[in-house]
Structure formats: C-alpha cells, structure tokens
Amino acid sequence: MTTPALLPLSGRRLPPLNLGASAFPHHRATLRLSEKFILLLILSAFITLCFGAFFFLPDSSKHKRFDLGLEDVLIPHVDTSKEGKNLGGFLIHGQGHDEHRHREEEERLRNKIRADHEKALEEAKEKLKKSRDEIQAEIQTEKNKVMQELKKKDSKPLPPVPLPNLIGINSGEPADPDIREKRNKVKEVKMMMMMMWSYPFLCLNSSFLLVTCNRNHSFLRVGNSQMGATIVDALDTLYIMGLHDEFREGQEWIDKNLDFSVNSEVSVFEVNIRFIGGLLAAYYLSGQEVFKIKAVQLAGKLLPAFNTPTGIPWAMVNLKSGVGRNWGWASAGSSILAEFGTLHMEFVHLSYLTGDPVYYNKVMHIRKLLQKMDRPNGLYPNYLNPRTGRWGQHHTSVGGLGDSFYEYLLKAWLMSDKMDTEARKMYDDAIEAIEKHLIRKSNGGLTFIGEWKNGHLERKMGHLTCFAGGMFALGADGSRDDKAGHYLQLGAEIAHTCHESYDRTTLKLGPEAFKFDGGVEAVAVRQNEKYYILRPEVIETYWYMWRFTHDPKYRQWGWEATQAIDKYCRVSGGFSGVKDVYSSSPTYDDVQQSFFLAETLKYLYLLFSNDDLLPLDNWVFNTEAHPLPVLHLANTTLSGNPAYR
Ligand code: DMJ
C-alpha cells in the first residue's frame, strides 16, 4: 500500500521494511473489531439512504404520465436535455432556469384546470335550467347530425347494372265494365287504407283500433317504427294500382325513417320476404335508387345470421350485434326449412344488383348442403340443426314450416329464365315424393295435402297449404315426363278444395286449418283453428288458375272473398282478422297483417286485371307477392355456375 503518509518526505532510501504487524505497529493489515463495527454501521447507513432515495424521491414516470395527457395540448414542448447540452459550462445555471420555467408551467396548468372546471360547472348549471323537452330536443339534434353523416356515408350509389326487361308495369283498364268495377272496388279498399297513412301514421295514434301496426310482431320491428313492415310491404301494390301519390308518400317515409342500425332481433325469413322483397320490387317498378340502397343495407345486416357451423342460417338475428339464434319451440334447436329455404330469389337479385357474389354464395351453399342429405321417403323434414347439419323431428309439410321452400325451388328456375335446371330437378323430385306420400282424396272426393308426422299422415290441411294449387299450375309447363296437364289438374283440385273450406263457413272466409277425418270434410274442428287473419293463399291460387285457364269461376270465387272481407273484416281503422269464421257475430283480433296489403289485395287486383299486367313470362312473385323480374343471366358472372347449365 503506498499512501503518501507512508512515504519519506526526502529522497533518501530507507532500510527495507519489515512489513509484519510487529515491525510496523501503525500500519496493520487487519482491522480491530470496533473498527469493523463502525465500518458496518457506515455501510448500513449508506444502504438505508439509498433505499430511502429510491422509495421517497418523486417518481419521474408519474410526471411523464401527466405530461402525456396535456403536453401536446397545453405545454409548448421544451427539450431540457438539449438546452443543458448547449449551455455547456452553464449547466447549473440552465437547470435552475428549467426549474423556474417548470414551476411557471405548473402554475399555468393549475389555473387552466381551475378555469375549465368552473366553465363546466357553469354549463351544467345552464343545462339544469333548461326544461326536459329542451334537453331532449338538443340531444335529438345531435343525434340527427350523426345520422345524417352516417346516411351520407351509406348512400353511395351502387354500381349500375343493365336493368332486366321490365314489361307490363302498367296496363290498360279491363274492357268488361263489370270486371272494371270489381277491380276498382279492390283498389278502393286499398286506397281507403292509404288515406290513413297520413299524419301521424295510424300506429302512432293509439286512439285508433290497433290495426295496421303489426304491433304484436316483434320479429318485424325493423327501424324506429312499427309501421315499417306495413309501408314497405304495401309499396308495390300501390304502384301497380297506379296510386302514385301514396307510393311517393311511402317512399319519403322510407327515405327519412327506415333505419337498420337498431338493436332489434328480427326474423331473417320475414325480413327477407317482406322488407328486402318489397324494397327490390319497389325499385324495379319505380326505378328509385333509394329502394335498392335500403335493400342492400338491410341484406348486409342479415349476413351474420349465416355464421353457423354449417352455413344454415339462424332463424333470428340482432341487426346491431349480429348475434343469431333459433326459435325456442323448434325441434332440438333447429332452423326451419321454409325459413332458410326461402331466401334464394331475393339473394340472387342482390348479387345481380350489387355485383357482389356474397348473397348468391350463401344461398347456393344451402342448396348444396340439402342436396347431399338423405331424405326419408324422398321428403324434406321441416327441421334442420344448423350446428350438426342433421334433421330434427321428421315432420314434412307443404303448409307452415315447409311451404315456400318448394315454391322457391320452382321460382329459382323460372327467375333464371329456366337456366337453373338444378333447382327444377330438386322441385320435380320433391313434388313427386309429396304426391306419393301426402296428397290424398277425401271420402267426399276432395283432393287435399296432409302432413307427414313421424311416419303417419295427418289428414289436415292448412290455409297456408292452399298456395300449392297455384304452385302446381305455375310449374306445370316444363314438368317431367310432360305431365303439364296432370299438374294443372292438380292445381284446379286444390283450388276447389280450398274454395270449399271457405264456402262451408258462415262468413265465407277460410279457417286456418281444416280436417278430412271422421266424417269431417274441409271444416275446422278445433276452436284455435277457426280464425281468418286476412291470409292470401287461397286468392293467390285463384289468380294463378285464372291466368292459366281463364275459367270465370276463379274470378267469381275471388269476388266472393272480396265481399266477405269487406263485410266482415272492415273496421274503423282498416281491416282486421276475425277469430271464428263459423260464428255469425265475429270478434276481431285487431291486427291488420302487412301481407293483406302486399298479397291479398294485390292478387285480387291482378285477378280483375288484364294478363298483360305483370306477365308471368317476365315476372316471378316472391312468396310475399313482390314481383321480381326474370334475370337473363347469360351475360352475368352468375351464369358461370354449373346450376345454370
Ligand atoms: C306470407 O307472409 C307469406 O306468403 C309466407 O310465405 C307465408 N304466409 C304469409 C301469409 O299468410
């Protein structure tokens, strides 16, 4: 160890040192115990100091967090490290300057926060002075602003496509004065209803009878009003009847009010056939872009329903969250054949109009899946589980739960200008199985279509099933083995049976379901099957039969139904369903279903019109009677699909 204290002050050499402890008593290599103790004390004091500094000095990261929130807004950014470097030897002076500026900034910030706080308090006090209505109005104005912005974003025009041949949108008056009068009567029924559309729209006024509102149908509550379904469903009927002012009124309402960004859980099927079908038909008839845009917006909201393990859509979807589910009552969580099988027409049109294959692919996927499945006795059961892809309960029906699936197989073929032969084959196969297993003649000679339930035929027919008469007639041309005559005859027999179900009641209106069992023929037995809710199926079949045969009895039967509806269902605010068609003093259900305007009155009007109004070679009616034009797909990419070869 060479400490200065141990070196001689002069240059003279000292004798060699004995560096042992005894030889040099003041320079020991070891420390005494007391010295060690003192050293230990100093060391522990030092460690304690470091600890204290670590925990108790201000946390610079907290300063940083505070700065992050405000610095960009309130504090002009000052880079102190740079300032220090530049000042070089004046670093100490620079640090003092920084601290001063920092204090100033803090003070300035404190003042600003205080001022903001006071301002917010003042504003809150002002708000509290306002009435509830004023506050609500302000909120509404803000909301409207946001809505307008969104609307602007959503309303981009869609790519133009060549419109199909739109023939027979307008036609002349029927030459026969009697028929003209009947047609005008149907139009008057409709027009009377439309007058009621004016301020403030019937449903919003509770002093009226609760008709027209579909207020008991939550699955149709799209947008901010319960009126949506009735207005959209009625539009094309108005157009066809030449009620253009009322049509424009509806268009205006849709433009301003029909909004799909809502927290509503809706039926995918019902929204498709009534809203999308209605909007598409209104677009094709009038050429007004708003209908096409709304249809596409809404369709986009239905797409999340297809996010299932199999691609078979859920029955219901929430328009906002996109969460889907099935009806609680459906067999083992199944989706329903008539629901997921009644999307094809509208979805093909959506792809056609937008150029986006997504819609087309969804419905073709469903078809492919169905084609691969085994069918008991060649029949399609009504229930299919969207998770497992397996059939639920073996129940087959051409009425409720099954009906429009068969209808859309036939109409897919017709709508494709008869190119979609795959759909026609599926239809022919299905109809053959139905004829074999479900169609029977009653003891009294009435042809009826029963229901297949777990290996047993239930000899009961629903009002809904009566549409099949029209379907058989429509599919007669182009049928397998040239059985056109046979299917036209089958259609006529069903029309006759369904007319009997009307004729055997007191009101001359058909019950919901009727039996052919135990001496009963075309009559409802159970009390809960005796109602008539303004359904169209029987009149629909009369119209198709009239178009294909021109047998005057169909117009006669249609006129009987018109009179009965006018006599027994007309109420002060519109038309209502009746609870018992066998009772001479009927009671009302207080609901005017939207399909009364979309279908029942439209089919009646067409029944008393010339055939050149919406000719069946050019138009195909969706299951809610919304006419969609035949697509000549040869020029589009859809025609590349094997289904169209
Ligand atoms: C309509 O909404 C459609 O026709 C659907 O296919 C089933 N039936 C109702 C009217 O009865």
Residues whose N, C-alpha, C, O or C-beta is under 5 A from the ligand:
A	BS01	DMJ	S404 R535 P536 F595 T623 E624
